[in-house]
Amino acid sequence: MKLPQTMRAMVLEAAQTSLVQKDLPLPVASDEQVLIKVIACGVCRTDLHIVDGELMHPKLPLIPGHEIIGTVVQKGPNVHALKEGDVVGVPWLAHTCGKCRYCLQQKENLCEDALFTGYTVNGGYATFTVAYADYCIPLEDTLANASAAPLLCAGLIGYRSYSMIAPSAVNIGIYGFGAAAHILTQLAVAQQKNIYAFTRDGDESGQQFARSLGAVWAGNSSATPPVKLDASILFAPAGSLIPKALEHTGKGGSVICGGIHMSNIPSFPYSLLWEERKVMSVANLTRQDGQNFFDAITHVDIRTTTKCYPLEQANEALSDLKNGKLKGAAVLVMI
């Protein structure tokens, strides 16, 4: 295809300010990178944390966005696994050093010198982006659409959180029923798990949404579920929910914190943690997580619930996410 000289992008120039629409020069792929024409980019709560200044030290100015679906339109000379026309997903993990102690232990998600899409390198709130080829996820052509965009973070981080739970766990609580939760619930239900969904107090619409996806119970975040839970996953960034989740977790169970940012955790009695309960955080993801997740959903009919916005309405999408106006996920489409 004949490439333009410029692209449209939504740019964060300073924290706690609105994104600004700009025409920018088309980025140039390095030897190990590909140039991608963006089809769609999901709007993640992490993007909101970056814009609101809750995640420190982003690259500025910055093009946010790390749930990217697109097609390769050009590649660097050292790229051999991808070709022009391939459909790819670009996730949060943009690059790792391959040399630090974490990379050498197959824990690249903890890499000392990692780069992150839409945070320390430019992301997908634009009509084009560049990405390191080895960190792109090859996708089937059927996923070249806006509905697939949330899979690249909401799906992946939800899956990594889920993988930290003991395989024997059956009764699983999910706090915060947004993009990640609505994808994970469908996978967990297909695997014969019982999902107990906790939403913002009074969010009856959200609770009905959870039930429609197969949750066996849904209630307010302050409610008591009808059974002791084997594990819980927190997608809501509220530290006050950790003692509440521990209270409802049975012996030997775990509480997994799936967000990159959370408000302070209040003190709680040791009795809530005793009997070998665990509290764990999830940090980023690995390329293997991506492979495992897309393998896991191959035979599961995952249907994402999305609200699409044109690229120029990125600020509106972020506002709707912040104010709890979404069911499922917001997605920017490059029309």
Residue pairs with C-beta under 8 A, 6 or more apart in sequence:
1 37
1 73
3 26
3 35
3 73
3 74
4 26
5 25
5 26
6 23
6 24
6 25
6 26
7 23
7 24
7 25
7 26
7 27
7 126
7 127
7 128
8 21
8 22
8 23
8 24
8 126
8 127
8 311
8 312
8 334
9 21
9 22
9 23
9 24
9 63
9 122
9 125
9 126
9 127
10 19
10 20
10 21
10 22
10 63
10 64
10 125
10 126
10 311
10 312
10 314
10 315
10 332
11 19
11 20
11 21
11 22
11 24
11 61
11 62
11 63
11 125
12 19
12 20
12 50
12 51
12 58
12 60
12 61
12 62
12 63
12 64
13 20
13 60
13 61
14 60
15 50
15 51
15 52
15 53
15 58
15 60
16 51
16 52
16 53
17 51
18 315
19 51
19 64
19 125
19 314
19 315
19 318
21 312
24 126
26 35
26 128
27 35
27 122
27 128
27 129
27 130
28 35
28 130
29 35
29 74
29 75
29 76
29 130
30 76
30 130
31 76
31 77
31 78
31 79
32 76
32 78
32 79
32 132
32 133
32 134
33 75
33 76
33 79
33 130
33 131
33 132
33 133
34 72
34 74
34 75
34 76
34 79
34 82
34 88
34 130
34 131
34 133
34 136
35 72
35 73
35 74
35 75
35 128
35 129
35 130
36 68
36 70
36 71
36 72
36 73
36 88
36 90
36 128
36 129
36 130
36 131
36 136
37 70
37 71
37 73
37 127
37 128
37 334
38 68
38 69
38 70
38 124
38 126
38 127
38 128
38 129
38 334
39 69
39 70
39 71
39 144
39 145
39 146
39 333
39 334
40 68
40 69
40 145
40 146
40 148
40 149
40 308
40 331
40 332
40 333
40 334
41 65
41 66
41 67
41 68
41 69
41 123
41 124
41 125
41 149
41 331
41 332
41 334
42 65
42 67
42 149
42 150
42 152
42 153
42 154
42 179
42 329
42 330
42 331
42 332
43 65
43 67
43 309
43 314
43 317
43 318
43 321
43 329
43 330
43 331
43 332
44 65
44 66
44 67
44 153
44 154
44 179
45 178
45 179
45 237
45 259
45 321
46 55
46 66
46 92
46 118
46 119
46 153
46 259
46 260
46 261
47 64
47 65
47 66
47 118
47 318
48 318
48 321
48 322
49 55
49 237
49 260
49 261
50 58
50 62
50 64
50 118
50 119
51 64
51 318
52 322
54 261
55 119
55 260
55 261
58 119
58 120
59 119
59 120
59 121
59 122
62 118
62 119
62 122
62 123
63 118
63 122
63 123
63 124
63 125
63 126
63 129
64 118
64 119
64 123
64 124
64 125
64 314
65 117
65 118
65 123
65 124
65 125
65 126
65 332
66 90
66 91
66 92
66 116
66 117
66 118
66 119
66 123
66 124
66 152
66 153
67 91
67 124
67 149
67 150
67 151
67 152
67 153
67 154
67 331
68 89
68 90
68 91
68 117
68 123
68 124
68 129
68 131
68 149
68 152
69 87
69 88
69 89
69 139
69 143
69 144
69 145
69 146
69 148
69 149
69 152
70 87
70 88
70 90
70 124
70 129
71 85
71 86
71 87
71 88
71 144
72 82
72 83
72 84
72 85
72 86
72 88
73 84
73 128
74 84
75 82
75 83
75 84
75 133
76 133
79 133
81 133
81 134
81 138
82 88
82 133
82 136
82 138
86 138
87 138
87 139
87 140
87 141
87 143
87 144
88 131
88 136
88 137
88 138
88 139
89 136
89 137
89 139
89 143
89 148
89 151
89 152
89 290
90 117
90 123
90 124
90 129
90 131
90 135
90 136
90 137
90 152
91 117
91 135
91 137
91 152
91 153
91 156
91 285
91 290
92 116
92 117
92 118
92 119
92 153
92 156
92 157
92 284
92 285
93 108
93 109
93 114
93 116
93 117
93 135
93 284
93 285
93 286
93 287
94 114
94 115
94 116
94 117
94 120
94 121
94 131
94 132
94 135
95 114
95 115
95 121
95 132
95 135
96 103
96 108
96 111
96 113
96 114
96 115
97 103
97 111
97 112
97 113
97 114
98 108
100 111
100 112
100 113
101 112
102 108
102 109
102 110
102 111
102 112
103 111
106 286
106 288
107 286
108 114
108 286
108 287
109 283
109 284
109 285
109 286
109 289
110 283
110 284
114 284
115 121
116 284
117 123
117 124
117 131
118 124
118 125
122 129
122 130
123 129
124 332
125 311
125 314
125 332
126 311
126 334
127 311
127 334
134 287
135 287
137 152
137 287
137 290
137 291
137 294
139 148
139 294
143 151
146 306
146 308
146 331
146 333
147 303
147 304
147 306
147 331
148 304
149 306
149 329
149 331
150 179
150 183
150 304
150 306
150 328
150 329
150 331
151 183
151 293
151 294
151 297
151 302
151 304
153 180
154 178
154 179
154 180
154 183
154 329
155 180
155 183
155 184
155 293
155 297
155 302
156 285
156 289
156 290
156 293
157 180
157 258
157 282
157 285
158 180
158 181
158 183
158 184
158 233
158 235
158 258
159 184
159 187
159 289
159 292
159 293
159 296
160 258
160 282
160 285
160 286
160 289
161 180
161 184
161 233
161 235
161 256
161 258
161 282
162 184
162 187
162 188
162 233
163 289
163 292
164 254
164 256
164 280
164 282
165 172
165 230
165 231
165 233
165 254
165 256
166 230
166 231
166 252
166 254
168 230
169 193
169 230
169 231
169 253
169 254
170 192
170 193
170 194
170 230
171 193
171 194
171 196
171 225
171 227
171 228
171 229
171 230
172 188
172 193
172 194
172 195
172 196
172 229
172 230
172 231
172 232
172 233
173 195
173 196
173 197
173 198
173 225
173 229
173 231
173 232
173 233
173 245
173 248
173 249
174 181
174 184
174 185
174 195
174 196
174 197
174 198
174 210
174 215
174 232
174 233
174 235
175 198
175 221
175 232
175 233
175 234
175 235
175 236
175 238
175 241
175 245
176 198
176 199
176 234
176 235
176 236
176 237
176 238
177 197
177 198
177 199
177 203
177 206
177 207
177 209
177 210
177 218
177 235
178 235
178 321
178 326
178 328
178 329
179 304
179 326
179 328
179 329
180 235
180 258
181 197
181 210
181 233
181 235
182 209
182 210
182 213
182 304
182 305
182 327
182 328
182 329
183 302
183 304
184 233
185 195
185 197
185 210
185 213
185 214
185 215
186 213
186 214
186 300
186 301
186 302
186 303
187 296
187 297
187 300
187 302
188 195
189 195
189 213
189 214
189 215
190 300
194 216
194 227
195 210
195 214
195 215
195 216
196 215
196 216
196 217
196 218
196 219
196 225
196 227
196 229
197 206
197 207
197 210
197 211
197 215
197 217
197 218
197 219
198 218
198 219
198 220
198 221
198 223
198 236
198 241
199 206
199 207
199 210
199 218
199 219
199 220
199 221
200 206
200 220
200 221
200 324
201 220
201 221
201 222
202 220
203 220
203 324
205 327
206 218
206 327
207 218
207 219
208 218
209 305
209 327
209 328
210 218
211 218
217 225
217 226
219 225
221 236
221 238
221 241
221 244
222 244
224 248
225 248
228 248
228 249
228 250
228 253
229 245
229 248
229 249
229 250
229 253
230 249
230 250
230 253
231 249
231 253
231 254
231 255
231 256
232 245
232 248
232 249
232 253
232 254
232 255
232 256
233 255
233 256
233 258
234 241
234 242
234 245
234 255
234 256
234 257
234 258
234 259
234 262
235 258
235 259
236 259
237 259
237 261
237 262
237 263
238 262
238 263
239 262
239 263
239 264
239 265
239 266
240 263
240 265
240 266
242 255
242 257
242 265
242 268
242 279
243 265
243 266
243 268
243 272
245 255
246 255
246 268
246 272
246 273
246 277
246 279
247 272
249 255
249 277
251 275
251 276
251 277
252 275
252 276
252 277
253 277
253 278
254 277
254 278
254 279
254 280
255 277
255 278
255 279
255 280
256 280
256 281
256 282
257 279
257 280
257 281
257 282
258 282
259 282
260 283
260 284
273 279
304 328
304 329
305 327
305 328
305 329
306 328
306 329
306 330
306 331
307 317
307 320
307 326
307 327
307 328
307 329
307 330
307 331
308 330
308 331
308 332
308 333
309 316
309 317
309 330
309 331
309 332
309 333
310 332
310 333
310 335
311 332
311 333
311 334
311 335
313 332
314 332
317 330
317 332
318 330
319 325
320 326
320 330
321 330
